[in-house]
């Protein structure tokens, strides 16, 4: 009996730890990936990718159990020039036609302090998966000041990739290998997890046991002629 009780207790504790995470969804409007890469030694070309979507399970008191799954629409990259965008999405580089999305799925999180963590995960780009580590900063976690006033988490993250690691090796004399990424993200808590407005008063659920007792008392009083 005791071993079974211990197993049950451990299971409940594990469930409680998982349940503490709240589910957030990335806001594609306020989430953007900035990338920087050397251009023939003259400058570092800057581009952005907007419209990322994904799910974050997160408890700020327990970074280690956070989970992240994000899809990045590579075909929405912008280098500031249409022809340059098309060249970057061509088959010998990002091959956007066959691989229109990149995906990052976290595997583990190493907390650093209350607002910083290192998030490890698999990045799949151009059909190749490699482990990368994101240096993540939690900027804010609070109710958004604008309608619909949803609880929102804001993050900044950085990492550096080798494009050759993902099979993107064309034009090595013109395009650098090191790609620096900066990510600005906002994630909104799922509507189903939102607390009711502060002005609303919750209606207590009826207590069936009290109702049964009241019915029994009323029935007894009726049978004896002693009405309340």
C-alpha positions as CSV (number, residue, x, y, z in Angstrom):
1,X,0.0,0.0,0.0
2,X,2.8,2.4,0.9
3,X,4.7,2.0,-2.4
4,X,1.5,2.6,-4.3
5,X,0.8,5.7,-2.2
6,X,4.3,7.0,-2.9
7,X,3.9,6.5,-6.6
8,X,0.6,8.3,-6.6
9,X,2.0,11.2,-4.7
10,X,5.0,11.5,-7.1
11,X,2.6,11.4,-10.1
12,X,0.4,14.1,-8.6
13,X,3.5,16.3,-7.9
14,X,4.7,15.8,-11.5
15,X,1.2,16.7,-12.9
16,X,1.1,19.8,-10.7
17,X,4.5,20.9,-12.0
18,X,3.3,20.5,-15.6
19,X,0.0,22.1,-14.9
20,X,1.7,25.2,-13.6
21,X,2.7,26.1,-17.1
22,X,0.4,28.5,-18.9
23,X,-0.1,28.3,-22.7
24,X,0.8,31.3,-24.8
25,X,0.7,31.8,-28.5
26,X,3.1,33.9,-30.4
27,X,1.7,37.2,-31.7
28,X,2.8,37.2,-35.4
29,X,2.4,40.9,-35.7
30,X,4.8,41.7,-32.8
31,X,7.3,38.8,-33.4
32,X,10.2,39.3,-35.8
33,X,13.5,37.7,-36.6
34,X,16.4,40.0,-37.5
35,X,19.4,38.4,-39.3
36,X,22.8,39.8,-40.1
37,X,25.3,38.3,-42.5
38,X,28.6,39.6,-44.1
39,X,28.3,41.0,-47.6
40,X,31.6,40.6,-49.5
41,X,33.5,42.1,-46.6
42,X,31.9,45.5,-47.2
43,X,29.0,45.5,-44.8
44,X,26.7,43.2,-42.9
45,X,23.4,42.8,-44.7
46,X,20.4,43.1,-42.5
47,X,17.1,41.4,-43.1
48,X,13.9,40.5,-41.2
49,X,11.3,37.7,-41.2
50,X,7.9,38.6,-39.9
51,X,4.8,36.5,-39.2
52,X,6.2,33.7,-37.0
53,X,3.6,31.6,-35.2
54,X,3.9,29.1,-32.4
55,X,3.1,27.9,-28.9
56,X,4.8,28.6,-25.6
57,X,4.1,26.7,-22.4
58,X,5.7,28.8,-19.7
59,X,5.8,29.4,-15.9
60,X,8.2,32.2,-14.9
61,X,8.8,30.4,-11.6
62,X,9.9,27.3,-13.5
63,X,11.9,28.0,-16.6
64,X,13.2,24.5,-16.8
65,X,9.8,23.1,-17.8
66,X,9.1,25.7,-20.5
67,X,8.3,24.4,-24.0
68,X,8.5,26.2,-27.3
69,X,7.4,25.3,-30.8
70,X,7.8,27.9,-33.5
71,X,7.3,28.0,-37.3
72,X,9.1,30.8,-39.1
73,X,7.8,31.7,-42.6
74,X,11.1,32.0,-44.6
75,X,9.3,33.2,-47.7
76,X,8.4,36.4,-45.8
77,X,12.0,37.5,-45.4
78,X,12.8,41.1,-46.4
79,X,16.2,42.4,-47.2
80,X,14.9,45.7,-48.5
81,X,15.0,44.8,-52.2
82,X,12.7,42.5,-54.2
83,X,15.4,41.1,-56.4
84,X,17.7,40.5,-53.5
85,X,14.8,38.7,-51.7
86,X,14.3,36.5,-54.7
87,X,18.0,35.7,-55.0
88,X,18.1,34.7,-51.3
89,X,15.1,32.4,-51.7
90,X,16.5,30.8,-54.8
91,X,17.3,27.0,-54.8
92,X,21.0,27.4,-54.3
93,X,20.5,29.4,-51.0
94,X,17.4,29.1,-48.8
95,X,15.3,27.2,-51.4
96,X,12.1,28.8,-50.3
97,X,9.9,27.0,-52.8
98,X,10.7,23.6,-51.3
99,X,11.3,24.7,-47.7
100,X,9.0,27.7,-47.1
101,X,9.3,27.4,-43.3
102,X,12.0,27.0,-40.6
103,X,11.0,25.4,-37.3
104,X,12.4,25.6,-33.8
105,X,11.3,23.1,-31.1
106,X,12.9,23.4,-27.7
107,X,14.4,20.3,-26.0
108,X,15.6,21.7,-22.7
109,X,16.0,25.0,-20.9
110,X,18.8,26.1,-18.6
111,X,17.7,28.9,-16.2
112,X,20.2,31.6,-15.5
113,X,18.2,33.9,-13.3
114,X,14.6,35.2,-12.9
115,X,14.7,36.9,-16.4
116,X,17.3,35.0,-18.3
117,X,17.7,31.5,-19.7
118,X,19.5,29.5,-22.3
119,X,17.0,27.6,-24.5
120,X,18.3,24.6,-26.4
121,X,16.4,23.1,-29.3
122,X,16.3,21.7,-32.8
123,X,16.2,24.2,-35.6
124,X,15.2,22.8,-38.9
125,X,16.2,25.0,-41.9
126,X,16.2,24.0,-45.6
127,X,15.4,20.4,-44.5
128,X,18.4,20.1,-42.1
129,X,18.1,19.9,-38.3
130,X,20.7,21.1,-35.9
131,X,20.8,21.9,-32.2
132,X,21.0,25.6,-31.5
133,X,21.0,27.6,-28.2
134,X,19.1,30.8,-27.8
135,X,20.2,33.3,-25.2
136,X,16.7,34.5,-23.9
137,X,15.7,37.5,-21.9
138,X,12.2,37.8,-20.4
139,X,11.4,41.5,-20.8
140,X,7.9,41.6,-19.3
141,X,5.0,39.3,-18.2
142,X,1.9,41.2,-17.5
143,X,-1.6,42.2,-18.7
144,X,-1.3,44.2,-21.9
145,X,-2.3,47.9,-21.5
146,X,-4.4,47.9,-24.8
147,X,-7.5,46.0,-25.6
148,X,-8.3,43.1,-25.3
149,X,-6.0,43.4,-22.2
150,X,-4.6,39.9,-22.5
151,X,-1.8,38.6,-20.4
152,X,1.4,38.9,-22.5
153,X,5.0,37.7,-22.3
154,X,7.7,39.6,-24.1
155,X,11.1,38.1,-24.9
156,X,14.3,39.0,-26.7
157,X,16.7,36.3,-27.9
158,X,20.0,36.0,-29.8
159,X,22.0,33.2,-31.3
160,X,24.6,32.7,-34.1
161,X,24.5,30.1,-36.8
162,X,26.7,28.7,-39.5
163,X,24.8,28.6,-42.8
164,X,27.0,25.8,-44.0
165,X,25.7,23.6,-41.1
166,X,22.3,23.8,-42.8
167,X,23.6,23.0,-46.3
168,X,23.6,26.6,-47.5
169,X,27.1,26.9,-49.0
170,X,26.7,28.9,-52.2
171,X,28.7,32.1,-52.9
172,X,31.2,31.6,-50.1
173,X,33.4,34.5,-51.5
174,X,30.5,36.9,-51.3
175,X,28.3,35.7,-48.5
176,X,29.7,35.1,-45.0
177,X,29.1,31.9,-43.2
178,X,28.2,33.3,-39.8
179,X,24.6,34.4,-39.4
180,X,23.7,36.4,-36.4
181,X,20.0,36.2,-35.3
182,X,18.1,38.6,-33.0
183,X,14.5,37.7,-32.1
184,X,11.9,40.0,-30.6
185,X,8.8,38.1,-29.6
186,X,5.5,38.7,-27.9
187,X,3.3,35.8,-26.8
188,X,-0.3,36.1,-25.7
189,X,-1.9,33.8,-23.2
190,X,-4.7,31.6,-24.6
191,X,-8.1,33.1,-24.2
192,X,-9.4,30.1,-22.4
193,X,-6.8,30.7,-19.7
194,X,-7.7,34.3,-19.1
195,X,-9.0,35.3,-15.7
196,X,-12.4,37.0,-15.6
197,X,-12.5,40.8,-15.5
198,X,-11.8,42.2,-12.1
199,X,-15.2,43.9,-12.0
200,X,-17.2,40.6,-12.4
201,X,-18.3,38.7,-9.3
202,X,-18.1,35.0,-9.7
203,X,-21.3,33.1,-9.1
204,X,-20.8,30.4,-6.5
205,X,-21.8,26.9,-7.8
206,X,-24.8,25.4,-6.0
207,X,-23.9,22.9,-3.3
208,X,-25.9,19.8,-4.1
209,X,-25.5,18.4,-0.6
210,X,-27.0,21.5,1.0
211,X,-29.9,21.4,-1.5
212,X,-30.5,17.7,-0.7
213,X,-30.6,18.5,3.0
214,X,-33.0,21.4,2.5
215,X,-35.3,19.2,0.4
216,X,-35.3,16.6,3.1
217,X,-36.1,19.1,5.8
218,X,-38.9,20.6,3.8
219,X,-40.4,17.2,3.1
220,X,-40.3,16.3,6.8
221,X,-41.9,19.5,7.7
222,X,-44.7,19.0,5.1
223,X,-45.4,15.5,6.3
224,X,-45.7,16.6,10.0
225,X,-47.7,19.8,9.2
226,X,-44.9,22.0,10.4
227,X,-44.3,24.4,7.5
228,X,-41.5,26.9,7.9
